[in-house]
Amino acid sequence: MSYSKQARGSFESVSERIPEGVKVYLPVLPVTALVGLFILYPIAQAIYSSFFNKDLLAPSEAEFVGLANYAEIWSNPTIHQVLWNTLIWVVVGSSAAIVLGFLMGWLLHEKLPYTSVASAIVLIPWVLPRVVGASIWQFMFGGSQGIINELLVQLGVVDEYIVMLGSTELSLWPPIIGMIWRLAPLFALLTLTSLQGIDEHLYEAARMDGATPWEQFRFITIPMMRYNLAIGFLLMLIYNIRNFSMIWVMTKGGPGVSSSTLPVMIYRTAFVDFDVGLASALSLILFVVLLVFSYYYIQVYDQVRGDV
């Protein structure tokens, strides 16, 4: 008997002993193992670490502190400032990117001259590497050499250069502008594809019935795009909440924590202050927020698929 036949016989004999109810799950065991190794285990480790006062440089000396790290988040005004910055970052950045991206997508859909060239140019901010885009904006907002300051002075808006990236009052806004610049093309592309998917006969019928452009926009365009817009909005929120590179490259979250958001605070706490326990607690807060938005994203996506 050949080796292959012996192996096949051994496999069949083992397979016969496995209950049918267990066999159903055998094909997904490799995927389950990978998910457990690369997703579930890190989450469990973060939950475990959040109950300890743990130094990154001396992990063996970890001290169990229970909910002390979560109490620190609740009572620390610095962390409250970071959470407030995160809210401003997400709401202002996402809203402005959505509005600007919608207008850009609408203009690209109007079949203006050189639309194909404009479409390629519009996508440049999105396809650029994140660090490159952030570095460009860091240079543009530079205190003494940045083009933004030079334009403001030349236009007479300000009398002297403003150190925006080094100001506690202004340092959060340059990264927000950079993020709007990066995300608006993504929403413009989503808007363009959504508009191209609307049947032109609907507009022709509406015009024949005497509908105004506003009524066409309100009762045809928006209803036909609502699910795509909702998906785009949720994607913007998820992307913005977890974004790290734009702020880190431009300001490092400073001065102080004036431009820090939750991902930047987590990085600084873990790899600058070496406080793994507090960083793990902050990470779990970020994880829960992302989980909520991801749940609604899946709900909307499933609804879109069901309507197709």
Phi and psi in degrees as GROMACS dihedral restraints (atoms count N, CA, C in turn):
[ dihedral_restraints ]
;  ai    aj    ak    al  type     phi  dphi    fc
    3     4     5     6     1   -72.3    20    10
    4     5     6     7     1   165.4    20    10
    6     7     8     9     1   -65.0    20    10
    7     8     9    10     1   -38.1    20    10
    9    10    11    12     1   -65.1    20    10
   10    11    12    13     1   -38.7    20    10
   12    13    14    15     1   -68.4    20    10
   13    14    15    16     1   -38.9    20    10
   15    16    17    18     1   -62.5    20    10
   16    17    18    19     1   -42.1    20    10
   18    19    20    21     1   -65.2    20    10
   19    20    21    22     1   -41.0    20    10
   21    22    23    24     1   -65.3    20    10
   22    23    24    25     1   -40.5    20    10
   24    25    26    27     1   -64.6    20    10
   25    26    27    28     1   -41.9    20    10
   27    28    29    30     1   -62.8    20    10
   28    29    30    31     1   -41.0    20    10
   30    31    32    33     1   -64.2    20    10
   31    32    33    34     1   -43.1    20    10
   33    34    35    36     1   -65.7    20    10
   34    35    36    37     1   -37.6    20    10
   36    37    38    39     1   -66.6    20    10
   37    38    39    40     1   -39.6    20    10
   39    40    41    42     1   -69.4    20    10
   40    41    42    43     1   -39.7    20    10
   42    43    44    45     1   -63.5    20    10
   43    44    45    46     1   -34.2    20    10
   45    46    47    48     1   -66.7    20    10
   46    47    48    49     1   -26.6    20    10
   48    49    50    51     1   -82.5    20    10
   49    50    51    52     1   -12.9    20    10
   51    52    53    54     1   -84.7    20    10
   52    53    54    55     1   128.3    20    10
   54    55    56    57     1   -59.4    20    10
   55    56    57    58     1   149.6    20    10
   57    58    59    60     1   -61.8    20    10
   58    59    60    61     1   -34.6    20    10
   60    61    62    63     1   -64.9    20    10
   61    62    63    64     1   -27.4    20    10
   63    64    65    66     1   -83.2    20    10
   64    65    66    67     1   -34.4    20    10
   66    67    68    69     1   -58.0    20    10
   67    68    69    70     1   -31.6    20    10
   69    70    71    72     1   -59.7    20    10
   70    71    72    73     1   -32.9    20    10
   72    73    74    75     1   -93.0    20    10
   73    74    75    76     1    -6.1    20    10
   75    76    77    78     1   -60.9    20    10
   76    77    78    79     1   -41.5    20    10
   78    79    80    81     1   -63.4    20    10
   79    80    81    82     1   -25.2    20    10
   81    82    83    84     1   -95.6    20    10
   82    83    84    85     1     0.7    20    10
   84    85    86    87     1   -61.6    20    10
   85    86    87    88     1   -42.9    20    10
   87    88    89    90     1   -60.2    20    10
   88    89    90    91     1   -43.2    20    10
   90    91    92    93     1   -65.2    20    10
   91    92    93    94     1   -41.3    20    10
   93    94    95    96     1   -61.7    20    10
   94    95    96    97     1   -40.1    20    10
   96    97    98    99     1   -64.1    20    10
   97    98    99   100     1   -41.9    20    10
   99   100   101   102     1   -65.8    20    10
  100   101   102   103     1   -42.3    20    10
  102   103   104   105     1   -62.0    20    10
  103   104   105   106     1   -43.1    20    10
  105   106   107   108     1   -63.8    20    10
  106   107   108   109     1   -38.3    20    10
  108   109   110   111     1   -73.1    20    10
  109   110   111   112     1   -42.7    20    10
  111   112   113   114     1  -101.8    20    10
  112   113   114   115     1   -11.8    20    10
  114   115   116   117     1  -122.4    20    10
  115   116   117   118     1   -58.0    20    10
  117   118   119   120     1   -68.6    20    10
  118   119   120   121     1   -40.7    20    10
  120   121   122   123     1   -64.1    20    10
  121   122   123   124     1   -46.1    20    10
  123   124   125   126     1   -60.9    20    10
  124   125   126   127     1   -37.1    20    10
  126   127   128   129     1   -64.9    20    10
  127   128   129   130     1   -45.2    20    10
  129   130   131   132     1   -62.7    20    10
  130   131   132   133     1   -38.2    20    10
  132   133   134   135     1   -66.2    20    10
  133   134   135   136     1   -38.1    20    10
  135   136   137   138     1   -66.3    20    10
  136   137   138   139     1   -41.4    20    10
  138   139   140   141     1   -62.6    20    10
  139   140   141   142     1   -43.5    20    10
  141   142   143   144     1   -63.8    20    10
  142   143   144   145     1   -45.3    20    10
  144   145   146   147     1   -67.3    20    10
  145   146   147   148     1   -26.6    20    10
  147   148   149   150     1   -67.5    20    10
  148   149   150   151     1   -13.7    20    10
  150   151   152   153     1   -96.5    20    10
  151   152   153   154     1    11.1    20    10
  153   154   155   156     1  -127.7    20    10
  154   155   156   157     1   151.2    20    10
  156   157   158   159     1   -90.5    20    10
  157   158   159   160     1    99.6    20    10
  159   160   161   162     1  -126.3    20    10
  160   161   162   163     1   124.0    20    10
  162   163   164   165     1   -92.3    20    10
  163   164   165   166     1   132.7    20    10
  165   166   167   168     1   -61.6    20    10
  166   167   168   169     1   -31.8    20    10
  168   169   170   171     1   -85.3    20    10
  169   170   171   172     1   -12.7    20    10
  171   172   173   174     1  -141.1    20    10
  172   173   174   175     1    65.9    20    10
  174   175   176   177     1   -64.3    20    10
  175   176   177   178     1   -24.7    20    10
  177   178   179   180     1   -72.8    20    10
  178   179   180   181     1   -14.8    20    10
  180   181   182   183     1   -99.3    20    10
  181   182   183   184     1    23.0    20    10
  183   184   185   186     1   -62.3    20    10
  184   185   186   187     1   141.2    20    10
  186   187   188   189     1  -119.6    20    10
  187   188   189   190     1   127.2    20    10
  189   190   191   192     1   -69.2    20    10
  190   191   192   193     1   125.3    20    10
  192   193   194   195     1  -125.4    20    10
  193   194   195   196     1     6.2    20    10
  195   196   197   198     1    65.6    20    10
  196   197   198   199     1  -125.0    20    10
  198   199   200   201     1   -94.7    20    10
  199   200   201   202     1    17.9    20    10
  201   202   203   204     1   -62.6    20    10
  202   203   204   205     1   -36.6    20    10
  204   205   206   207     1   -66.4    20    10
  205   206   207   208     1   -37.6    20    10
  207   208   209   210     1   -71.2    20    10
  208   209   210   211     1   -34.5    20    10
  210   211   212   213     1   -65.2    20    10
  211   212   213   214     1   -34.9    20    10
  213   214   215   216     1   -63.5    20    10
  214   215   216   217     1   -41.0    20    10
  216   217   218   219     1   -63.5    20    10
  217   218   219   220     1   -39.5    20    10
  219   220   221   222     1   -68.8    20    10
  220   221   222   223     1   -33.6    20    10
  222   223   224   225     1  -106.5    20    10
  223   224   225   226     1   -14.5    20    10
  225   226   227   228     1   -81.6    20    10
  226   227   228   229     1   116.7    20    10
  228   229   230   231     1   -64.6    20    10
  229   230   231   232     1   -27.9    20    10
  231   232   233   234     1   -64.3    20    10
  232   233   234   235     1   -43.5    20    10
  234   235   236   237     1   -66.9    20    10
  235   236   237   238     1   -35.4    20    10
  237   238   239   240     1   -61.4    20    10
  238   239   240   241     1   -39.8    20    10
  240   241   242   243     1   -63.2    20    10
  241   242   243   244     1   -39.8    20    10
  243   244   245   246     1   -64.7    20    10
  244   245   246   247     1   -41.9    20    10
  246   247   248   249     1   -64.7    20    10
  247   248   249   250     1   -38.3    20    10
  249   250   251   252     1   -66.0    20    10
  250   251   252   253     1   -42.2    20    10
  252   253   254   255     1   -59.2    20    10
  253   254   255   256     1   -40.8    20    10
  255   256   257   258     1   -62.7    20    10
  256   257   258   259     1   -40.7    20    10
  258   259   260   261     1   -63.9    20    10
  259   260   261   262     1   -44.9    20    10
  261   262   263   264     1   -62.5    20    10
  262   263   264   265     1   -45.3    20    10
  264   265   266   267     1   -56.7    20    10
  265   266   267   268     1   -45.7    20    10
  267   268   269   270     1   -74.2    20    10
  268   269   270   271     1   -48.3    20    10
  270   271   272   273     1   -68.4    20    10
  271   272   273   274     1   -52.3    20    10
  273   274   275   276     1   -68.0    20    10
  274   275   276   277     1   -47.6    20    10
  276   277   278   279     1   -62.1    20    10
  277   278   279   280     1   -46.0    20    10
  279   280   281   282     1   -67.9    20    10
  280   281   282   283     1   -44.8    20    10
  282   283   284   285     1   -62.4    20    10
  283   284   285   286     1   -47.3    20    10
  285   286   287   288     1   -65.3    20    10
  286   287   288   289     1   -40.1    20    10
  288   289   290   291     1   -64.6    20    10
  289   290   291   292     1   -36.7    20    10
  291   292   293   294     1   -68.5    20    10
  292   293   294   295     1   -46.4    20    10
  294   295   296   297     1   -63.8    20    10
  295   296   297   298     1   -48.6    20    10
  297   298   299   300     1   -64.9    20    10
  298   299   300   301     1   -41.9    20    10
  300   301   302   303     1   -64.7    20    10
  301   302   303   304     1   -37.5    20    10
  303   304   305   306     1   -63.8    20    10
  304   305   306   307     1   -44.2    20    10
  306   307   308   309     1   -64.4    20    10
  307   308   309   310     1   -41.4    20    10
  309   310   311   312     1   -63.3    20    10
  310   311   312   313     1   -44.3    20    10
  312   313   314   315     1   -63.8    20    10
  313   314   315   316     1   -37.4    20    10
  315   316   317   318     1   -64.4    20    10
  316   317   318   319     1   -45.0    20    10
  318   319   320   321     1   -64.9    20    10
  319   320   321   322     1   -38.9    20    10
  321   322   323   324     1   -65.8    20    10
  322   323   324   325     1   -27.8    20    10
  324   325   326   327     1   -78.4    20    10
  325   326   327   328     1   -16.5    20    10
  327   328   329   330     1   -78.6    20    10
  328   329   330   331     1     5.3    20    10
  330   331   332   333     1    57.0    20    10
  331   332   333   334     1    44.3    20    10
  333   334   335   336     1   -74.7    20    10
  334   335   336   337     1   165.6    20    10
  336   337   338   339     1   -59.4    20    10
  337   338   339   340     1   142.8    20    10
  339   340   341   342     1    60.0    20    10
  340   341   342   343     1    34.1    20    10
  342   343   344   345     1   -63.9    20    10
  343   344   345   346     1   -40.0    20    10
  345   346   347   348     1   -63.8    20    10
  346   347   348   349     1   -40.1    20    10
  348   349   350   351     1   -66.4    20    10
  349   350   351   352     1   -42.4    20    10
  351   352   353   354     1   -62.6    20    10
  352   353   354   355     1   -37.1    20    10
  354   355   356   357     1   -62.7    20    10
  355   356   357   358     1   -41.2    20    10
  357   358   359   360     1   -66.7    20    10
  358   359   360   361     1   -40.0    20    10
  360   361   362   363     1   -67.2    20    10
  361   362   363   364     1   -39.3    20    10
  363   364   365   366     1   -60.8    20    10
  364   365   366   367     1   -33.7    20    10
  366   367   368   369     1   -81.1    20    10
  367   368   369   370     1    -8.0    20    10
  369   370   371   372     1   -56.8    20    10
  370   371   372   373     1   -47.2    20    10
  372   373   374   375     1   -57.9    20    10
  373   374   375   376     1   -33.2    20    10
  375   376   377   378     1   -76.6    20    10
  376   377   378   379     1   -36.7    20    10
  378   379   380   381     1   -83.4    20    10
  379   380   381   382     1   -16.2    20    10
  381   382   383   384     1   -65.2    20    10
  382   383   384   385     1   143.1    20    10
  384   385   386   387     1   -56.6    20    10
  385   386   387   388     1   145.7    20    10
  387   388   389   390     1   -59.2    20    10
  388   389   390   391     1   -44.0    20    10
  390   391   392   393     1   -66.3    20    10
  391   392   393   394     1   -36.7    20    10
  393   394   395   396     1   -64.2    20    10
  394   395   396   397     1   -47.4    20    10
  396   397   398   399     1   -61.0    20    10
  397   398   399   400     1   -42.9    20    10
  399   400   401   402     1   -65.0    20    10
  400   401   402   403     1   -37.9    20    10
  402   403   404   405     1   -66.1    20    10
  403   404   405   406     1   -37.0    20    10
  405   406   407   408     1   -60.7    20    10
  406   407   408   409     1   -46.5    20    10
  408   409   410   411     1   -70.5    20    10
  409   410   411   412     1   -32.2    20    10
  411   412   413   414     1   -61.8    20    10
  412   413   414   415     1   -42.1    20    10
  414   415   416   417     1   -67.0    20    10
  415   416   417   418     1   -40.6    20    10
  417   418   419   420     1   -66.7    20    10
  418   419   420   421     1   -32.1    20    10
  420   421   422   423     1   -94.2    20    10
  421   422   423   424     1    10.9    20    10
  423   424   425   426     1   -56.9    20    10
  424   425   426   427     1   147.0    20    10
  426   427   428   429     1   -65.9    20    10
  427   428   429   430     1   -43.5    20    10
  429   430   431   432     1  -112.0    20    10
  430   431   432   433     1   -16.1    20    10
  432   433   434   435     1  -121.9    20    10
  433   434   435   436     1    -5.8    20    10
  435   436   437   438     1   -72.0    20    10
  436   437   438   439     1   144.9    20    10
  438   439   440   441     1   -69.4    20    10
  439   440   441   442     1   -28.1    20    10
  441   442   443   444     1   -63.7    20    10
  442   443   444   445     1   -48.5    20    10
  444   445   446   447     1   -61.4    20    10
  445   446   447   448     1   -41.8    20    10
  447   448   449   450     1   -62.0    20    10
  448   449   450   451     1   -42.3    20    10
  450   451   452   453     1   -64.5    20    10
  451   452   453   454     1   -42.6    20    10
  453   454   455   456     1   -63.2    20    10
  454   455   456   457     1   -39.5    20    10
  456   457   458   459     1   -69.1    20    10
  457   458   459   460     1   -45.3    20    10
  459   460   461   462     1   -63.7    20    10
  460   461   462   463     1   -34.1    20    10
  462   463   464   465     1   -82.5    20    10
  463   464   465   466     1    -6.2    20    10
  465   466   467   468     1    80.0    20    10
  466   467   468   469     1    13.0    20    10
  468   469   470   471     1   -69.7    20    10
  469   470   471   472     1   -39.3    20    10
  471   472   473   474     1  -129.4    20    10
  472   473   474   475     1   158.4    20    10
  474   475   476   477     1   -90.3    20    10
  475   476   477   478     1   -23.0    20    10
  477   478   479   480     1  -147.4    20    10
  478   479   480   481     1   166.1    20    10
  480   481   482   483     1   -62.7    20    10
  481   482   483   484     1   143.4    20    10
  483   484   485   486     1  -112.0    20    10
  484   485   486   487     1   128.4    20    10
  486   487   488   489     1   -83.1    20    10
  487   488   489   490     1    82.9    20    10
  489   490   491   492     1   -68.8    20    10
  490   491   492   493     1   -44.8    20    10
  492   493   494   495     1   -71.5    20    10
  493   494   495   496     1   -16.1    20    10
  495   496   497   498     1  -106.0    20    10
  496   497   498   499     1    10.3    20    10
  498   499   500   501     1  -101.2    20    10
  499   500   501   502     1   133.0    20    10
  501   502   503   504     1   -67.8    20    10
  502   503   504   505     1   -24.9    20    10
  504   505   506   507     1   -85.1    20    10
  505   506   507   508     1   -27.8    20    10
  507   508   509   510     1  -113.6    20    10
  508   509   510   511     1   -10.8    20    10
  510   511   512   513     1   -64.0    20    10
  511   512   513   514     1   -23.7    20    10
  513   514   515   516     1   -76.7    20    10
  514   515   516   517     1   -25.9    20    10
  516   517   518   519     1   -77.1    20    10
  517   518   519   520     1   -37.4    20    10
  519   520   521   522     1   -57.5    20    10
  520   521   522   523     1   -44.5    20    10
  522   523   524   525     1   -63.0    20    10
  523   524   525   526     1   -33.4    20    10
  525   526   527   528     1   -63.3    20    10
  526   527   528   529     1   -43.3    20    10
  528   529   530   531     1   -62.2    20    10
  529   530   531   532     1   -42.6    20    10
  531   532   533   534     1   -62.3    20    10
  532   533   534   535     1   -38.2    20    10
  534   535   536   537     1   -69.8    20    10
  535   536   537   538     1   -38.4    20    10
  537   538   539   540     1   -60.5    20    10
  538   539   540   541     1   -43.9    20    10
  540   541   542   543     1   -59.3    20    10
  541   542   543   544     1   -36.5    20    10
  543   544   545   546     1   -78.7    20    10
  544   545   546   547     1   -39.0    20    10
  546   547   548   549     1   -88.6    20    10
  547   548   549   550     1   -27.0    20    10
  549   550   551   552     1   -56.6    20    10
  550   551   552   553     1   -41.6    20    10
  552   553   554   555     1   -60.1    20    10
  553   554   555   556     1   -34.6    20    10
  555   556   557   558     1   -62.7    20    10
  556   557   558   559     1   -45.5    20    10
  558   559   560   561     1   -71.3    20    10
  559   560   561   562     1   -30.3    20    10
  561   562   563   564     1   -63.2    20    10
  562   563   564   565     1   -42.2    20    10
  564   565   566   567     1   -64.6    20    10
  565   566   567   568     1   -41.6    20    10
  567   568   569   570     1   -63.3    20    10
  568   569   570   571     1   -42.1    20    10
  570   571   572   573     1   -63.8    20    10
  571   572   573   574     1   -43.6    20    10
  573   574   575   576     1   -61.4    20    10
  574   575   576   577     1   -47.0    20    10
  576   577   578   579     1   -66.3    20    10
  577   578   579   580     1   -34.1    20    10
  579   580   581   582     1   -67.3    20    10
  580   581   582   583     1   -43.0    20    10
  582   583   584   585     1   -65.6    20    10
  583   584   585   586     1   -37.8    20    10
  585   586   587   588     1   -68.0    20    10
  586   587   588   589     1   -19.8    20    10
  588   589   590   591     1   -86.9    20    10
  589   590   591   592     1    -4.1    20    10
  591   592   593   594     1   -86.7    20    10
  592   593   594   595     1   132.0    20    10
  594   595   596   597     1   -67.6    20    10
  595   596   597   598     1   124.8    20    10
  597   598   599   600     1   -64.7    20    10
  598   599   600   601     1   -22.1    20    10
  600   601   602   603     1   -65.0    20    10
  601   602   603   604     1   -26.8    20    10
  603   604   605   606     1   -64.3    20    10
  604   605   606   607     1   -41.4    20    10
  606   607   608   609     1   -69.3    20    10
  607   608   609   610     1   -38.8    20    10
  609   610   611   612     1   -63.0    20    10
  610   611   612   613     1   -42.5    20    10
  612   613   614   615     1   -65.2    20    10
  613   614   615   616     1   -39.0    20    10
  615   616   617   618     1   -65.6    20    10
  616   617   618   619     1   -40.7    20    10
  618   619   620   621     1   -65.6    20    10
  619   620   621   622     1   -37.5    20    10
  621   622   623   624     1   -64.8    20    10
  622   623   624   625     1   -30.4    20    10
  624   625   626   627     1   -84.6    20    10
  625   626   627   628     1     2.0    20    10
  627   628   629   630     1    86.9    20    10
  628   629   630   631     1    18.6    20    10
  630   631   632   633     1   -72.2    20    10
  631   632   633   634     1   137.1    20    10
  633   634   635   636     1   -77.4    20    10
  634   635   636   637     1   163.4    20    10
  636   637   638   639     1   -55.6    20    10
  637   638   639   640     1   -38.4    20    10
  639   640   641   642     1   -65.2    20    10
  640   641   642   643     1   -41.1    20    10
  642   643   644   645     1   -66.5    20    10
  643   644   645   646     1   -36.4    20    10
  645   646   647   648     1   -64.1    20    10
  646   647   648   649     1   -41.9    20    10
  648   649   650   651     1   -65.4    20    10
  649   650   651   652     1   -41.8    20    10
  651   652   653   654     1   -74.1    20    10
  652   653   654   655     1   -40.9    20    10
  654   655   656   657     1  -103.1    20    10
  655   656   657   658     1    -9.6    20    10
  657   658   659   660     1  -118.7    20    10
  658   659   660   661     1   -57.1    20    10
  660   661   662   663     1   -63.6    20    10
  661   662   663   664     1   -55.1    20    10
  663   664   665   666     1   -62.8    20    10
  664   665   666   667     1   -48.3    20    10
  666   667   668   669     1   -60.1    20    10
  667   668   669   670     1   -36.7    20    10
  669   670   671   672     1   -73.7    20    10
  670   671   672   673     1   -21.4    20    10
  672   673   674   675     1  -104.3    20    10
  673   674   675   676     1    -1.1    20    10
  675   676   677   678     1   -60.4    20    10
  676   677   678   679     1   -40.2    20    10
  678   679   680   681     1   -71.6    20    10
  679   680   681   682     1   -41.1    20    10
  681   682   683   684     1   -64.1    20    10
  682   683   684   685     1   -39.4    20    10
  684   685   686   687     1   -65.6    20    10
  685   686   687   688     1   -39.6    20    10
  687   688   689   690     1   -64.8    20    10
  688   689   690   691     1   -42.1    20    10
  690   691   692   693     1   -63.0    20    10
  691   692   693   694     1   -44.6    20    10
  693   694   695   696     1   -62.1    20    10
  694   695   696   697     1   -40.2    20    10
  696   697   698   699     1   -62.9    20    10
  697   698   699   700     1   -45.6    20    10
  699   700   701   702     1   -66.6    20    10
  700   701   702   703     1   -37.7    20    10
  702   703   704   705     1   -63.0    20    10
  703   704   705   706     1   -39.7    20    10
  705   706   707   708     1   -60.7    20    10
  706   707   708   709     1   -46.1    20    10
  708   709   710   711     1   -61.3    20    10
  709   710   711   712     1   -46.7    20    10
  711   712   713   714     1   -62.6    20    10
  712   713   714   715     1   -43.9    20    10
  714   715   716   717     1   -64.8    20    10
  715   716   717   718     1   -43.9    20    10
  717   718   719   720     1   -68.5    20    10
  718   719   720   721     1   -40.6    20    10
  720   721   722   723     1   -61.2    20    10
  721   722   723   724     1   -39.6    20    10
  723   724   725   726     1   -94.8    20    10
  724   725   726   727     1     2.7    20    10
  726   727   728   729     1   -68.9    20    10
  727   728   729   730     1   139.6    20    10
  729   730   731   732     1  -128.7    20    10
  730   731   732   733     1   -40.4    20    10
  732   733   734   735     1   -66.4    20    10
  733   734   735   736     1   -40.3    20    10
  735   736   737   738     1   -60.5    20    10
  736   737   738   739     1   -47.9    20    10
  738   739   740   741     1   -71.6    20    10
  739   740   741   742     1   -41.9    20    10
  741   742   743   744     1   -64.6    20    10
  742   743   744   745     1   -41.0    20    10
  744   745   746   747     1   -69.5    20    10
  745   746   747   748     1   -39.2    20    10
  747   748   749   750     1   -82.1    20    10
  748   749   750   751     1   -41.4    20    10
  750   751   752   753     1  -133.2    20    10
  751   752   753   754     1    -9.4    20    10
  753   754   755   756     1    59.0    20    10
  754   755   756   757     1    19.2    20    10
  756   757   758   759     1    85.0    20    10
  757   758   759   760     1    -0.7    20    10
  759   760   761   762     1  -101.0    20    10
  760   761   762   763     1  -173.1    20    10
  762   763   764   765     1   -65.2    20    10
  763   764   765   766     1   142.3    20    10
  765   766   767   768     1    63.7    20    10
  766   767   768   769     1  -120.4    20    10
  768   769   770   771     1  -122.5    20    10
  769   770   771   772     1    22.8    20    10
  771   772   773   774     1   -63.5    20    10
  772   773   774   775     1   -26.1    20    10
  774   775   776   777     1  -120.2    20    10
  775   776   777   778     1    14.9    20    10
  777   778   779   780     1   -80.5    20    10
  778   779   780   781     1   136.9    20    10
  780   781   782   783     1  -111.2    20    10
  781   782   783   784     1   179.3    20    10
  783   784   785   786     1   -59.7    20    10
  784   785   786   787     1   -46.4    20    10
  786   787   788   789     1   -61.1    20    10
  787   788   789   790     1   -38.9    20    10
  789   790   791   792     1   -66.4    20    10
  790   791   792   793     1   -40.7    20    10
  792   793   794   795     1   -63.1    20    10
  793   794   795   796     1   -40.4    20    10
  795   796   797   798     1   -62.2    20    10
  796   797   798   799     1   -45.3    20    10
  798   799   800   801     1   -63.5    20    10
  799   800   801   802     1   -46.2    20    10
  801   802   803   804     1   -65.2    20    10
  802   803   804   805     1   -39.1    20    10
  804   805   806   807     1   -65.7    20    10
  805   806   807   808     1   -40.3    20    10
  807   808   809   810     1   -81.2    20    10
  808   809   810   811     1   -43.6    20    10
  810   811   812   813     1  -110.9    20    10
  811   812   813   814     1    -4.1    20    10
  813   814   815   816     1  -110.7    20    10
  814   815   816   817     1   -48.2    20    10
  816   817   818   819     1   -90.2    20    10
  817   818   819   820     1   -12.0    20    10
  819   820   821   822     1    62.9    20    10
  820   821   822   823     1    24.8    20    10
  822   823   824   825     1   -95.9    20    10
  823   824   825   826     1    89.0    20    10
  825   826   827   828     1   -69.2    20    10
  826   827   828   829     1   -36.3    20    10
  828   829   830   831     1   -62.3    20    10
  829   830   831   832     1   -50.8    20    10
  831   832   833   834     1   -66.1    20    10
  832   833   834   835     1   -38.8    20    10
  834   835   836   837     1   -62.7    20    10
  835   836   837   838     1   -37.1    20    10
  837   838   839   840     1   -67.1    20    10
  838   839   840   841     1   -40.1    20    10
  840   841   842   843     1   -63.6    20    10
  841   842   843   844     1   -42.9    20    10
  843   844   845   846     1   -64.3    20    10
  844   845   846   847     1   -37.5    20    10
  846   847   848   849     1   -63.4    20    10
  847   848   849   850     1   -37.1    20    10
  849   850   851   852     1   -68.0    20    10
  850   851   852   853     1   -34.7    20    10
  852   853   854   855     1   -62.7    20    10
  853   854   855   856     1   -46.1    20    10
  855   856   857   858     1   -62.4    20    10
  856   857   858   859     1   -39.3    20    10
  858   859   860   861     1   -62.8    20    10
  859   860   861   862     1   -42.7    20    10
  861   862   863   864     1   -64.5    20    10
  862   863   864   865     1   -43.2    20    10
  864   865   866   867     1   -62.0    20    10
  865   866   867   868     1   -45.6    20    10
  867   868   869   870     1   -64.6    20    10
  868   869   870   871     1   -35.0    20    10
  870   871   872   873     1   -64.1    20    10
  871   872   873   874     1   -40.6    20    10
  873   874   875   876     1   -64.0    20    10
  874   875   876   877     1   -48.6    20    10
  876   877   878   879     1   -66.3    20    10
  877   878   879   880     1   -35.9    20    10
  879   880   881   882     1   -65.6    20    10
  880   881   882   883     1   -36.9    20    10
  882   883   884   885     1   -61.1    20    10
  883   884   885   886     1   -46.9    20    10
  885   886   887   888     1   -68.1    20    10
  886   887   888   889     1   -32.8    20    10
  888   889   890   891     1   -62.3    20    10
  889   890   891   892     1   -44.3    20    10
  891   892   893   894     1   -65.0    20    10
  892   893   894   895     1   -38.9    20    10
  894   895   896   897     1   -61.4    20    10
  895   896   897   898     1   -46.6    20    10
  897   898   899   900     1   -65.9    20    10
  898   899   900   901     1   -41.5    20    10
  900   901   902   903     1   -62.0    20    10
  901   902   903   904     1   -43.3    20    10
  903   904   905   906     1   -63.8    20    10
  904   905   906   907     1   -35.8    20    10
  906   907   908   909     1   -67.5    20    10
  907   908   909   910     1   -38.5    20    10
  909   910   911   912     1   -62.7    20    10
  910   911   912   913     1   -46.2    20    10
  912   913   914   915     1   -63.3    20    10
  913   914   915   916     1   -34.8    20    10
  915   916   917   918     1   -70.5    20    10
  916   917   918   919     1   -26.8    20    10
  918   919   920   921     1   -85.6    20    10
  919   920   921   922     1   -13.6    20    10
